[in-house]
Amino acid sequence: MLVQLHGAAVLGVEAQPITIEVNIDTGIGYHLVGLPDNAVRESNYRIAAAFQNNRFKFPGKKITINMAPADQRKEGSAYDLTLAVGILGASGQLPAEELADYLIMGELALDGSIRPIRGALPMAIYAQQAGLKGFILPKQNAAEAGIVNRLNVYGVTHLREVVDFLKGTNTLAPLRIDTRTQFAQQLKYPEYDFSDVRGQETVKRCMEIAAAGGHNIILIGPPGAGKTMLAKRLPSILPPMTLKEALETTKIHSVVGRNTQQGLISLRPFRAPHHTISDVALVGGGQYPQPGEISLAHNGVLFLDELPEFKRSVLEVMRQPLEDREVTISRAKFTVTYPSSFMLVASMNPSPSGYFATEKGSSSPQEMQRYLGKISGPLLDRIDLHIEVEPVPFDKLSAADKGESSECIRARVNAARAIQTDRFQIYQSIHYNAQMSARQIRKHCVLHASSTALLKEAMERLGLSARAYDRILKVARTLADLEGATQLHTDHIAEAIQYRSLDRDGWLG
């Protein structure tokens, strides 16, 4: 008897349909075809043990299982449940008529219990688009699959539950999740709040500008000045994610198996990899490609602490994703693209000793230059804001009054972002100032004669690149949006130029 079932494989961040065909005929043998990897091949041992421990019969006949398309590689243990149900259906232990109406995925334990899988959300989206009646999957993954509207999601914990449901002897209630309500609860009190930060008004201003325009920022200062503290609080002033952004982010985290219990990710991600990270772990890849840290930070913040300590090759591979906001990984037989639209926040000491040239215990200008030389000029060009973080004086540290809260700052950021959303509503891929191309810069960053003269003088004196010119205009545009101004003024340009510290001659003292 021949039965067909639906499965799915994840390629990149999208699910691809996999048709499972199970045929039982006279003879003896177990043949699994369709380019399965070792984890899929070993499924027959798990299935046989699960059948024995739950009093199901493993057919002593010739079993042929085809996983179509046969030329696409199948990976992982998520097909265990699909194959087990297919064998039960083909051997007459289950009614086979409705098996093709469901997407069935899950890993089997030897006692028949079902373990979580990766990529449940992309699979659920595929099931909904394919018009299937429901999606049967491990209960631990049900919360993230339940995000998808107009799809019955059945979370199960044991093989026996699946069999009884498909026989009609037991009913399973589909999971219902109100994504709107869940999403509305995202602006709860943040773990890190700007009210905890004493002093550092200039840096807070920079953080506000970065959040309002989605700009990349680098913080330069001695140890203990508060660089990491400030960076951790940046997500608390970012605008709330849209439902579309939340789905994109959840999909990526689902693919790497980091979101089994949480459901919809409603808070912006904050990723802070260690400086020993490899370039593959940062941008993604591997023999069977997986998203890297820059994709896990999609729609959120990527924090690189002690930037010069990262390997040169690791930093250089970020150049293209910073510009294109996506990373493409190519292999001989396929190519996958992962989204990577993130805000880069970097921190570093000004010298190997950790201090500025004017401070006690500082390194020589030559040592500082060598230290800064670890970061390439093209990478620095891609960072819009360079800000020096000075140590906080004692009277500020010991002050009883609290600083401005994240909620107040976020209100101004949201107002600036609303202006940008209205400005770029005709564009699909542009949502805030940092994403502007040269064409949009010419259109939305028109300068007066006095502003042009000021910028020309700054370009000549500092030796700025064309990319730095664009960055200054983008930051100036954000400054104008924070003030609610329609035109760029000279003070906007002057302030934006001030945030190019590392481009200035004589910065090293």
C-alpha positions, 0 to 999 in steps of 0.5 A: 500500500502506498501513502503520501504525507507532507513534510518540510525542509528549511533552506535559508529562512524559508521552508521547502515542501518535502513529499514523503511517499511510503510503499509497503510490498511483499518481501523484506527490507527497509529502503530510505531514498531521496538524499537523506543524511545520517540523522534521517537514515538512523530514524528507522532505529528510533521508529522501530523502538518507539513502535515496540514500546507502544505496541505498534507493529513494525511491518516485516515486509519490504518498506520503500520510503521516498523523500521527494524531491529526490535530488534535494538533501534532507537533514536532521531528525525532524522527519521521524514522526512523519516517517513513523505515521507514514509507515503506520498508514501504509501498513493499515494501522492508521486510516490513510485518507486524511494523512495528506491533509496535515504537515507532520514534523517531530523527532521521536524518542525511543519511548515514543515521546516527541522532541522539539525541532528547528524551523517550526515557524517557516514550516507553519507559514508553508503549511498555511500557504499550501492550504493544509488542514493543520500542522502536527508538531512537538508541543514545545514548538507550538507557541511559535507555529501558532503565530500563523493565522488561519492554520490549526496547530496541534502541539503533541507530546507523544506518538500515541496522541498523534495516532489517536487523533488521526484515528479519530478516537481522541480530539486535539484542540488547536492552539489559539494565540492572540498575536496582537495582544501578545505584541502589545505587551512588548513595551513592558519595563525594560531590564536596562533603563537610561535612568540608571546612567549618571552623567554622560549627557553627550553620549546619551544624545548620541544614542538618541540620534543613533536610535532615531535614524538607525545609525551605526555608532562607535564608543571610544573611552577608557575602562569604566567610562560606561561604554558597555552600560550605555550599549546595553540600554540602547534597545530600550529606546528603540521604537517597537517592532512592527508585526512584520519585523517581529515575524522576520526576527522570529523566523530567523531565531526559529531556524537556529532552534533558539525560539522553541518556547517563546512564540513571537519575539516582540522585543528587539534582539541584542547580540554581543558576541565574544571577540574570539568569534570566527567569521563564519559564526558572525556572518553565517555559513558552515557546511550546511549553512546556518544564520550567524550573529549578524542575522540573529541581530536582525531588526535589533542591535549587534554589540561588538565590545573591544572592537580592535580585539576582533580578528581583522578577517572577522571585521572585514566580512561585515563590510558588505552586510552593513551596506546591503543589509543582507548576507548571501552564502553561496555553495556549489549546489545552492545559495541562501540569503539571510537578512541582516538589517541591524544597528552596529554598536562598537566600543573600544579603548583609545589605546592599548593601555586603555586611556586617552593621550592626555590621561595618566598612563596613556600610550604613545601616539605611535602605539595608539596609531598602531592600535587603531590601525587594527580597524580598517578605514572602510569599516570606520566609514560605515559607522555614522557616529564616533563619540568619545566617552569620558569618565564620569566625575564623582559628583555626578556618580554620587548625585541622588537624582535619576537621569532621563528614563528610556520611556521619555527618550523613546517618545522622541525617537518614535516621533522622529521615526514617524516622520521617516516612515511617512517620508519613505512610505513609497519605498519598500526597503527603506524605513529610516534615514540610515538606509537612504541611498545616494538618490534619497540623500540628494532628494531629502538632504538639500543644503543651503549655501552656508551649510554647503560651505561648512561641509566643504571646509570640513571635508577638505580639512579632515580628508573625509571620503565620499561615504563619510560625506553621505554619513554626515548628511544622513545624521544631519537629516536625523537631527533635523527630524528630532527637532521636527525641522523640514530643512537642514540647517547649519547647526545640524551639519556642524553637530553631525561633523562633530560625530566623526572623531576618528576622521580628525587629524590630531585626535591621537594627541 
